[in-house]
Amino acid sequence: MENADLSELYVNLFKTIPDPFFIVSESGTYLEVLGGIERTLYDDASSLKGRNIYDFSEKSFADFFMDQVRKTLETGMLNCFEYQLETRKVDIPTNGPGGLQWFEARLYPLANLYHGQRAVTAMIINISERKTMQQRLRDLSYMDPLTCVANRRFFLEHLGEELESFLSDQTPVSVMILDIDHFKLVNDTYGHLAGDQVLKDLVLIAKSILRKRDIIARFGGDEFIISMVGVDISHAQQLADQLRERVKQYDFYVEGIHIKVTISIGVSNACQYDTDISSIISKADKALYQAKELGRDQVRRG
């Protein structure tokens, strides 16, 4: 009588937990399906009991999951892993959130046979919200909050990847560095809010000229850096001069005040002697300095 009561207690307990709990055999059959009552997070998986994972899932996912089951049985240890699943491709009633979801699985081997079969327990937890939050935090850590373009950290990582592409297959990689001529005077004359608006407008002008795949980042203060894959140095110089002229002709207005702005730009490209990103940036930076020394409002090539 005590065992029966304890068994009923366990069953009732599993009926109250939000996350699904499975017992999966070595062959992929779901021997028990418990929990998973939270419909904002999970579809109703009760119909999976007695079915094999290959009958209700795509083969690629079933192979992946069963590899994890076998690993758990072989090691005899807790096995935790994450995976992404298109829930609409699972053959069960779709009464949960639906769509692409992230899950964390926690598998543990049963010490004894269950219904005559080797099996694991599997707790499945929907971590989609956590993944979304992590992605937002990553995005924020890579974004300049004022202009909403990439920041220095993201650009340096990205340019490193582009340099590897150049070294492996000689895909052209060009870089331009630009800043606003006499930007301190803009801030001192019209105020920092006006300066901020000029920076945001400058980004919009640059984006209207660049391709979507080009990366523009705020490198610091009024200095911006742009990388362009598949663009040789001559074309990059033409784009830089086009951008310089577009900015010169643009009417910057801040609270009814008309502000004229010019920029100076240094352009460089990756070559066979560039072993790291610092050498490419250094060439563009020196070219920018030369543009400043020669009177500003011009493009120089490094």
N, C-alpha and C positions, 0 to 999 in steps of 0.2 A: 504494500500500500504506500509506503514511504517512497519507493522508487517511482511509482506511478505519479505521485504528487510532484516529485522533483522533475520528472519528464515534462509534466504539464507546465510547470514553472518555466522551464527552458523554452518550450514552444511559445508560451505567452510573451516571454521576453523578446524573442526574435520577431514576434509580430509587432513590436513597438519600436524597433530600431529603424532609423531612416535609411540606412545603407544596406544594400543587398549582401547576403551571405550565402555562399554556395559550397557544396561538396562536389568536387569534380573528380571523376575517376581517371585512371591512367590512360584509358582509351578515349576520353573526352566526353563521356556521358555525365550530365548533371544529375547527380543522385539525390541531392536535396537543394531546394531553393527557399530561403528564409529571408525575412526582413525586406528592406527596399520599399518601405511604404510611402516615402516622400516623393510625390508625383511632380513636384517642381524640379526635381533632380534626376528622377529615374522613370523609365517605362516600367510597366508591370511585367516582371520576369517570371511570374508563377508558372506560366505555360511551358517554361524550359525544363521543368522536372521530367526526367526520363528521356530527354532528347540529347542527341550528340551535337557538339559544337559545330561539326561540319555540316549538319543539317540546317542550321539557322544562321550561320555566319559565312562571309566570304572566305574562300580557301586561304588567302594570304593572311587574314587575321587569325583564322583557326590554327594555321601552322605556327604563327608567332606565339599565340597563347599556349599552345600545347608544348612548344619548346620550353616555355617557362614552367609548365607543370612538371615536365620530365626533369628539368634542372632542380626543382624543389625536392622531388622524390630522391634524386641522386645525392644531393648534398645533405638532405635531412635537416635543413635550416630554413629560417624565415627568408622569404624572397619577396622583396618590394620593388616594384617598377611602375613606370608611368606609360600611358599610351593614349593615342588619339583615336576616336572611333566615330564613324558616321552612323549614328544610331538608326537612321532610316533604312540602312542596309542589313539590319538585324531583323530576322523574321519573328517579331513579337508584336503585340498590340502597341501602337504608338500613342500612348496617353501621358507621356512625360514631356520634357522640354523639347525633344527632337533635335535634329541637326547634328553638327559636328561638336563633340564633347570630349573633354579631357578627363581621364580617370587615373586613379592610383590603385593598383592591385597589391594586396598583401596575402601571399600564399604560404601555407604551412603544411607540412606532411602529417598525415594521420599515422600514429604509431602502429595501429592495428588495421586489419582489413575492414572495409565498410561494405556491407552486403557482398562480401566475398571478393572485393576488389581493392587494389591499392588506390589511394585517393589523397587529395589535398583539400584543405579548407581554403576558401578564397573570399576575402572581404574586399568589396569594390567601393571606392569612394569617388564621387564626382568632384574634381578639383578645377573645373572650368573657370569658376570665379577667381580662384587663386591665380591661375595662369593668366587671366586677363589683367589682373592687378599687377602681376610681375612684369607683363609686357608694357603696361602703362608706365611703371617705374623705370624700366629700361629706356623707353622712349624719352621720358623726361630727363634722364641722366645723359642723353645724347643730344638734347635740344637746347638751343639758345632761347631763353624765355621771352626776350624782347622781340626778336625778328622771326622766331619760329622756324629758323633753319637749323642745320646741324651745328654742333659746337666743335671746339678744337679736338676734344677727345675722340668723337666719332670720326672726324675727318682723318686724323692720323691713322686710326685703325683701318679705315676704308682705303686710304692711299697705299697702305702697306699691302693690302690684297691686290690692288691694281698693279703695283710694282711687280708682284709675283707673276701676274698675268703677262706683263711685258717681258720679264726674264724668261718665261716658259715658251711663249709663242710670238714675241716681238710685236704684240698689239700696241699701237701708239698710245702713249699716256702724256697728256699735257696739263700744265698747272698754271693758273694765273693768280697773282696776289694783287689786291687793289685796296686803296684807302682814299678817303675824302680829303681833298686839298683844303688846308686851313680849317679843319673841322673844329678845333678849339675855338676859333673865332665865331663859328656858328653858335656853339654853346654859350659863349660869353655874351654874344650880342642878343640872341633870341631866347636863350634859356635851354635847359637840358631836355625839357619836354619837346621842344622844337627839334633839337638834335636827334632825339629818339625817333620822331616821325620821319625825319630825313633818312635815317638808317633803314626804317621799314619800307619806305618808298623805293630806296635804292635796291633792296632785295627784290621787290616786285618788278623793277625794270630789268634786273639781271635775269630773273626767271622768264621774262618774255622773250629773251634772246637765246637762252640756253635750252638744251634738250632736257626732257624729263629725267633722263638717266644721269645727267651731269650732277655732281654734288657741289653745292655751295654751302660754306660754313662761315660762321663769324669766328675769326681767329683771335679777336681781342679788340676792345675799343671800337674804332671805326674801320678796322681792317678785316677784309673778307678774303677767303681763299676758295678757289674753284678747281675741281679736277674734272678732266674730260677724257674718257677712254675712247679710243678709235679716232681721235682727232690729232693730226700731226701739228707740228709747231707753227707752220705757215698759216694753217686754217685757224689755229688758236689765236694767233696774232691778229688776224682779220676780225675774229669775234670780239677780241678785246678792244680793238679800235672802234668797232660798231657800238659796243657797250659804252665806251668813253664818250662817243659823240651823242648817243641817246641821252645820257645823263646830262651832258652840257646843254642840250636843247630842252630838257624837261623843266617844267615850271613847278617847283616845290612850293606848296602853299601850306602854311601852318597858322590856323586861326586868322585867316585873311591876309597874312603876311607873305609876300612873295620873296622866296629865297633862291638865288642862283648857286648851283653847286657844280664843281668839276671833280674829276677823279684822276689818279695816276695808277698805272697798271704795269706790273712786271710779269713776263711770260717765260716759262721754261718747259722743257720736256724731258722725259726719261731717255737716257742713252745707255750704252753698254757699260759705261764706267760707273753708273749709279748703282751702288750696292745696298743703299737704304734710302728711306724717304727723306731724310734730312738733307741729302745732297740735292735732290730735286727742288725742295722748298728753298734751300739756300740760294740756288741760282735765280729763282723767281724773286726772292727778297732783294738780292743785289740789283736785279734789273729794276725793281720798284724804286730802290734808293737812287739809282741813276736817273730815273724819270723825274724824281723830285729835284735832284741836283740840277737838271737841265731846264727847269722852269715849270714843272708840273703840267697837268692836263695833257698827258701823252702816254704812249705805250712804249716800253722798251723790252727787248728780248734778251734773256740770259743764256 
